[in-house]
Amino acid sequence: MKFICNSSLFLCFIDLQTMAEPSKVIHVRNVGHEISENDLLQLFQPFGVITKLVMLRAKNQALVQMQDVASAVNSLQFYANVQPSIRGRNVYVQFSSHQELTSMDQNQGRGDEPNRILLVTIHHMMYPITVDVLYQVFSPHGSVEKIVTFQKSAGFQALIQYQSRQHAVVARSTLQGRNIYDGCCQLDIQFSNLDELQVNYNNDRSRDFTNPNLPTEQKGRPSQPGYGDTVGYPQMANAAAIAAAFGGGLPPGVTGTNDRCTILVSNLNPDRIDEDKLFNLFSIYGNIVRIKLLRNKPDHALIQMGDGFQAELAVHFLKGATLFGKRLEVNFSKHPNITPGADTHEYANSNLNRFNRNAAKNYRYCCSPTKIIHLSTLPQDVTEDEILNLLEEHGTIVNSKVFEMNGKKQALVQFETEELATDALVCKHASSLSGSVIRISFSQLQNI
C-alpha cells in the first residue's frame, strides 16, 4: 500500500494501482502473538465503532470491520502520517479486498452469536447519557461489570459488559427498541464480538464496576484524550485523540496542524462588546489566556487561546457568526501571543475556562452558533419562568424545557434565530441565578 500525504491538509491520496478500493474492512499485518484483540481495538476505536474483529493467528494478521467506510478511511488517513505500533511492534494497515466480513471470514469470531458484551447506540438523544444512566437502565437485567461510552457522528454509543452471556441476552431482549426517556433516547442493541472490555479510568464516560480503585484520568497528562479517557492510547499522537472526540475525524475544514494561538476578531459592535463577553463566546472552543481590545480600532480585538488547535476551532466555527448585529470576521493574528499590559485582561487562571477539566467532553460540544442553548449548573429549585425571565430580553423564545439529569437541574432554550441565541449566551454565561453561576453552551439539537 502506498500513500502520498499532505499533512497540512490532513488528507492522504491513495495510489489505486497498489491497493484495493476503500472498504470498511481493514487488513492488519505483522500482528504478533503478543498482540491481543484489545490492542487492536485501542488502535482503531478512536475512529469509529468496530463491528467485527477476526484474528488470523496462523498468518500474524487480523481483519477489522468498521461500522462504515468513512471510519475506515479516517483511520488509514491518520496512520499514513503516524506509524501504528503495538507493544513495540510496528503493524501495517491497508484496506481489505473484502467489502464486508462473511461468516466464513469470521471462523475465529462470533459474528451475531449472543455474547456477554452489548453494543448500544442511542438514537434521538435529547438528554445527556452517562455511565450512571446506562447502569440504571441495564443493571436490573443482570450483573454489569464494565461500561465504555463514546460519541460518533451517527450518535452516542456504548459497550456494556455483563457477567454472563445470559444476562446480556435478557437485557437485549427486554430493552431493544425501548426509550430511556419518554419520546427520546431510543436503544438500538447488538451483540458485540469482543471478549473483554479494557477500562483504564473510572469517570463519567467509562466504569469498571469490578475495580473501583481505578483513577479518574491518566496522571501526568492533560485531560484531552477523547475516547482515550476510557482506553489508553500511548502510541497515538494527540491529533488522533482529539479526532476521537469528534467521532473519529476532525470537522471538515479543520486540519489539526495549526500552531498559531492568537486570533484577530474584527467588525465587533464597540458599543456592546467587552472582554468578558468575548471570553464567554470564545471559551466554548478552548481555554482563554488573555484578551485585548484595540484602542485605535475599537471594533477589533485580539484573543489568545490555550493552543493552536483550540484557536483553529474558534476560527472555523465562529467565522461569519453574527453578534450584536455585526457579522464577525475571525482570523489568525500575525502576533504569536498578546503581550500582558494595562490594556489586557488575563484569563489564564480563570476557573471559568471550560477546558481545565473534561476537555474531551467539551470538544464534542464544539459547533457553530445554533438557535438552542443548553443551561447547566442551575439552582435545584429553579423554575422555567425564572429561566425565561433571565433570557427573554435577548429576543423571541420559541420553546424551552427544564429537566433533571443525575440529580442536577438543566434546561434547553430555543430562540428564533442563531443571532439571538448567541447574544443570550454571550451576556448570560457565567452570570448568577439565585446564587448559582450558570453555564451556557450551544446545543446541537435541531429542536426541543
C-alpha positions in Angstrom: 0.0 0.0 0.0 1.3 3.4 -0.9 0.2 6.8 0.4 1.0 10.3 -0.8 0.2 12.6 2.1 -0.2 16.3 2.6 -0.1 16.7 6.4 -1.1 20.4 6.3 -4.4 19.3 4.8 -4.7 16.2 7.0 -5.5 14.3 3.8 -4.0 11.3 2.0 -4.2 10.3 -1.6 -4.1 6.6 -2.3 -2.2 5.0 -5.2 -5.1 3.0 -6.6 -2.7 0.8 -8.6 -1.3 -0.8 -5.4 -4.3 -1.4 -3.3 -8.0 -2.4 -3.2 -10.8 0.2 -3.3 -11.8 1.7 0.0 -13.6 -0.7 2.3 -14.9 -0.7 5.8 -12.8 -3.8 6.4 -9.1 -3.1 7.3 -6.4 -5.6 6.8 -3.7 -5.5 9.6 -0.3 -7.3 9.1 2.6 -8.2 11.4 0.2 -8.9 14.2 2.5 -10.8 16.6 1.3 -13.4 19.1 1.8 -10.9 21.9 -0.9 -8.6 20.4 -4.4 -9.1 21.7 -7.8 -8.1 20.4 -7.9 -5.3 22.9 -4.6 -3.9 21.5 -6.2 -3.7 18.0 -9.4 -2.2 19.4 -7.2 0.6 21.0 -5.7 1.2 17.6 -9.0 1.7 15.7 -11.8 2.6 18.2 -10.9 6.3 18.2 -12.0 6.5 14.5 -15.4 4.8 14.9 -17.3 1.7 16.0 -15.7 -1.7 15.3 -18.5 -4.1 14.4 -16.3 -7.2 13.8 -12.8 -8.3 14.6 -11.1 -11.5 13.3 -7.6 -12.6 14.5 -5.8 -14.7 11.9 -3.1 -16.0 14.2 -1.6 -18.5 11.8 -0.8 -15.6 9.4 0.1 -13.0 12.0 -2.7 -10.9 10.6 -6.2 -9.5 11.5 -9.3 -8.2 9.9 -11.1 -5.3 11.5 -14.5 -4.2 10.2 -15.6 -0.6 11.0 -19.2 0.5 11.0 -18.8 2.4 7.7 -16.3 3.1 5.0 -15.7 6.7 6.3 -14.4 5.4 9.6 -12.0 3.1 7.9 -10.8 5.9 5.6 -10.2 8.2 8.6 -8.1 5.6 10.4 -5.9 4.9 7.3 -5.5 8.6 6.6 -4.2 9.1 10.1 -1.9 6.1 10.1 -0.4 7.2 6.8 1.2 10.0 8.9 1.8 8.1 12.1 3.3 4.7 12.1 1.0 2.4 14.2 2.8 0.4 16.8 1.5 -2.1 19.4 3.7 -3.3 22.2 6.8 -2.1 20.4 5.9 -3.8 17.2 5.1 -1.9 14.0 1.9 -3.1 12.4 0.9 -2.3 8.8 -2.7 -1.4 7.7 -4.5 -1.3 4.4 -8.0 -1.7 3.0 -9.0 -5.3 2.7 -10.2 -6.8 -0.6 -13.3 -7.8 1.4 -16.1 -5.2 1.4 -17.7 -7.0 4.4 -16.7 -9.9 6.6 -18.7 -13.1 6.0 -19.4 -16.0 8.3 -16.5 -17.8 6.6 -14.2 -15.0 7.3 -15.2 -14.9 10.9 -14.3 -18.5 11.7 -12.4 -17.2 14.7 -15.0 -14.6 15.6 -18.5 -14.7 17.0 -20.5 -12.8 14.3 -24.0 -12.4 15.5 -23.8 -15.1 18.2 -25.1 -14.0 21.6 -22.3 -12.5 23.7 -22.0 -11.0 27.2 -20.9 -7.6 25.7 -23.5 -5.4 24.0 -23.0 -2.6 21.6 -25.7 0.0 22.3 -26.5 3.0 20.0 -28.7 5.8 21.4 -31.0 7.4 18.8 -32.9 10.7 19.2 -30.7 11.7 22.2 -32.2 14.8 23.7 -30.7 14.4 27.1 -27.1 13.6 28.1 -26.4 9.9 28.7 -23.7 9.0 31.2 -22.3 5.8 32.6 -24.6 6.1 35.6 -27.7 6.5 33.5 -26.7 3.4 31.4 -26.1 1.4 34.6 -29.5 2.3 35.9 -31.1 1.0 32.7 -29.1 -2.2 32.2 -28.3 -3.4 35.7 -31.8 -4.6 36.5 -31.3 -7.3 33.9 -28.1 -8.8 35.2 -24.7 -8.0 36.8 -23.0 -5.2 34.8 -19.2 -5.4 35.0 -18.0 -2.7 32.7 -19.3 0.2 30.6 -17.5 2.2 27.9 -19.1 5.1 26.1 -18.1 7.2 23.1 -19.6 9.7 20.6 -20.0 9.1 16.9 -21.4 11.4 14.3 -24.2 8.8 13.9 -25.0 9.1 17.6 -23.9 8.2 21.2 -22.8 4.7 21.6 -21.7 2.4 24.5 -20.2 -1.1 25.1 -21.8 -2.8 28.1 -20.2 -6.0 29.6 -22.3 -8.3 31.7 -21.0 -11.0 34.0 -22.7 -13.7 31.9 -23.9 -14.1 28.3 -27.4 -15.0 29.6 -27.7 -11.6 31.3 -26.8 -9.8 28.1 -29.4 -11.9 26.1 -32.1 -11.0 28.6 -31.2 -7.3 28.5 -31.2 -7.2 24.7 -34.5 -9.0 24.5 -36.1 -6.7 27.1 -34.6 -3.3 26.1 -34.2 -3.4 22.3 -36.1 -0.5 20.8 -37.2 1.0 24.2 -36.7 4.6 25.1 -34.7 5.7 28.1 -36.8 8.8 28.5 -40.3 9.4 27.1 -40.2 10.0 23.4 -36.4 10.1 23.1 -33.1 8.3 23.7 -34.1 5.1 21.9 -31.9 2.0 22.4 -30.5 0.1 19.4 -28.8 -3.0 20.9 -26.5 -5.5 19.1 -24.2 -8.3 20.4 -20.5 -7.3 20.2 -17.9 -10.0 19.2 -15.4 -8.7 21.8 -14.2 -11.0 24.5 -13.4 -8.4 27.2 -13.6 -4.6 27.6 -10.4 -2.9 28.8 -11.2 0.1 31.1 -8.4 2.2 32.4 -10.3 5.0 34.1 -13.5 5.3 36.2 -15.3 8.5 35.2 -18.5 9.7 33.5 -17.5 8.0 30.2 -16.2 4.7 31.4 -16.5 2.5 34.5 -15.1 -0.8 35.7 -17.6 -1.9 38.4 -15.2 -4.8 39.4 -12.4 -2.4 40.1 -13.5 0.8 41.9 -9.9 1.9 42.6 -9.1 2.9 39.0 -8.1 6.6 38.6 -10.4 9.1 37.0 -7.8 10.2 34.4 -4.3 9.4 33.4 -1.9 11.1 35.8 0.7 13.5 34.4 -1.2 14.0 31.1 -3.7 16.8 30.2 -7.3 15.7 30.2 -7.7 15.9 26.4 -8.0 12.4 25.2 -11.4 11.9 23.7 -12.2 8.2 23.7 -8.7 7.9 25.3 -10.5 8.8 28.6 -11.7 5.2 28.6 -8.9 3.3 26.9 -5.3 4.4 26.9 -3.5 5.1 23.6 0.1 5.9 24.5 1.3 5.2 20.9 -1.1 7.7 19.4 -0.5 11.4 18.7 -2.7 14.0 20.3 -4.4 14.7 17.0 -6.0 11.2 16.9 -7.2 11.5 20.5 -8.8 14.9 19.7 -10.2 13.5 16.5 -11.9 10.7 18.5 -13.8 13.4 20.4 -15.4 14.4 17.1 -16.4 10.9 16.3 -13.3 9.6 14.6 -12.4 12.5 12.3 -11.8 16.2 12.7 -14.6 18.5 11.5 -14.5 19.3 7.7 -12.1 22.2 7.2 -10.2 21.7 10.4 -6.6 20.4 9.8 -5.4 19.9 13.4 -2.0 21.2 12.3 -2.3 24.9 13.2 0.2 26.2 15.8 -1.0 29.9 15.9 -2.7 30.6 19.2 -3.8 34.3 18.7 -6.9 35.3 16.9 -7.9 38.7 15.4 -11.6 39.4 15.6 -12.9 42.4 13.7 -16.3 44.0 12.9 -17.3 43.9 16.5 -20.0 46.2 17.9 -17.9 48.6 20.0 -21.0 49.9 21.8 -21.9 46.5 23.3 -18.7 44.3 23.3 -16.3 43.9 26.2 -13.6 41.4 27.1 -15.8 39.2 29.3 -18.4 38.8 26.6 -15.7 37.8 24.1 -14.4 35.3 26.7 -17.9 33.8 27.1 -18.1 33.1 23.3 -14.6 32.0 22.5 -14.2 29.9 25.6 -16.6 27.4 24.0 -13.8 26.3 21.8 -10.8 26.3 24.2 -9.2 28.0 27.2 -8.5 31.7 27.0 -5.2 33.1 28.1 -5.8 36.8 27.6 -7.9 39.3 25.6 -7.1 42.8 24.3 -9.5 45.3 22.8 -7.6 47.5 20.3 -7.9 51.2 21.3 -7.1 52.5 17.9 -9.6 50.1 16.3 -12.5 49.8 18.7 -14.2 47.1 16.6 -11.1 44.9 16.7 -9.8 42.5 19.4 -7.0 40.0 19.9 -7.8 36.7 21.7 -5.0 34.4 22.8 -6.2 30.8 23.0 -4.7 27.9 25.0 -3.1 26.2 21.9 -3.2 26.3 18.2 -5.9 23.6 17.8 -8.3 25.5 20.0 -7.6 28.7 18.1 -8.4 26.8 14.8 -11.7 25.5 16.2 -12.7 29.1 17.2 -11.8 30.5 13.7 -13.6 27.6 12.0 -16.8 27.7 14.0 -17.1 31.5 14.5 -16.1 32.9 11.2 -19.2 34.7 9.8 -21.2 34.4 13.0 -23.4 37.3 14.0 -23.0 39.1 17.3 -24.9 42.2 18.4 -26.0 42.8 14.8 -22.5 42.5 13.3 -21.1 39.7 11.2 -17.8 38.7 12.8 -14.5 38.4 10.9 -12.4 35.9 12.7 -8.8 35.2 11.5 -5.4 34.1 12.8 -3.3 37.0 14.0 0.2 37.7 12.9 1.1 38.1 16.5 2.2 34.8 18.2 0.9 36.0 21.6 -0.5 39.0 23.3 1.9 41.0 25.5 0.5 41.4 29.0 -0.2 45.1 29.9 -2.6 47.5 31.4 -5.0 47.2 28.4 -5.1 43.4 28.5 -7.5 41.2 30.5 -6.0 38.0 31.9 -8.0 34.7 31.9 -5.3 32.0 32.1 -6.1 31.2 35.8 -9.9 31.7 35.5 -11.9 28.9 36.8 -14.5 29.8 34.1 -12.2 28.3 31.4 -14.2 25.3 30.2 -11.3 23.0 29.2 -9.5 22.8 32.5 -11.4 19.6 33.1 -13.2 17.2 30.9 -11.5 18.6 27.8 -12.6 15.8 25.5 -16.2 16.2 26.6 -16.1 19.9 25.7 -14.5 19.2 22.3 -17.5 17.1 21.5 -19.8 20.1 22.1 -17.9 22.5 19.8 -20.2 23.7 16.9 -21.2 26.9 15.2 -23.8 29.0 16.9 -27.2 27.4 16.9 -30.7 28.5 17.9 -30.8 26.3 21.0 -28.7 26.9 24.1 -28.1 24.5 26.9 -28.0 25.7 30.5 -26.4 23.8 33.3 -25.3 24.3 37.0 -28.7 25.7 37.7 -30.2 26.1 41.2 -32.1 22.9 42.2 -35.3 24.8 42.8 -35.2 26.9 39.6 -38.4 27.2 37.6 -38.9 27.5 33.9 -40.3 31.0 34.4 -37.2 32.2 36.2 -35.0 31.0 33.2 -37.3 32.7 30.7 -37.2 35.9 32.7 -33.4 35.8 32.7 -33.2 35.3 28.9 -36.3 37.0 27.3 -34.6 40.4 27.0 -32.4 38.9 24.2 -35.2 38.2 21.8 -38.1 35.8 21.0 -38.0 32.4 22.7 -39.7 29.7 20.6 -39.6 26.8 23.1 -38.0 25.8 26.4 -37.6 22.8 28.6 -36.3 22.3 32.2 -35.2 18.8 33.1 -33.2 16.9 35.7 -30.2 14.7 34.9 -28.3 12.8 37.6 -30.0 14.9 40.2 -28.9 18.2 38.6 -31.3 20.8 37.0 -30.6 21.7 33.3 -32.5 23.5 30.6 -32.8 23.9 26.9 -34.0 27.2 25.4 -34.7 27.7 21.7 -34.6 31.2 20.2 -36.0 32.4 16.9 -32.5 32.9 15.4 -28.9 31.9 15.9 -28.0 35.5 16.5 -30.4 35.9 19.4 -29.1 32.7 21.0 -25.6 33.9 20.6 -26.4 37.3 22.2 -28.0 35.5 25.2 -25.1 33.1 25.6 -22.5 36.0 25.5 -24.4 38.1 28.0 -25.6 35.4 30.4 -23.0 32.7 30.5 -21.3 32.7 34.0 -23.9 35.0 35.4 -25.6 34.4 38.7 -29.1 33.0 39.1 -30.3 32.5 42.7 -26.7 32.2 43.9 -25.6 29.7 41.2 -23.1 30.6 38.5 -24.8 29.2 35.4 -23.0 27.6 32.4 -24.4 28.1 28.8 -23.4 26.3 25.6 -24.8 25.9 22.2 -26.9 22.7 21.7 -26.6 20.6 18.5 -30.3 19.5 18.8 -32.4 20.5 15.8 -35.4 21.3 18.0 -36.7 20.8 21.6 
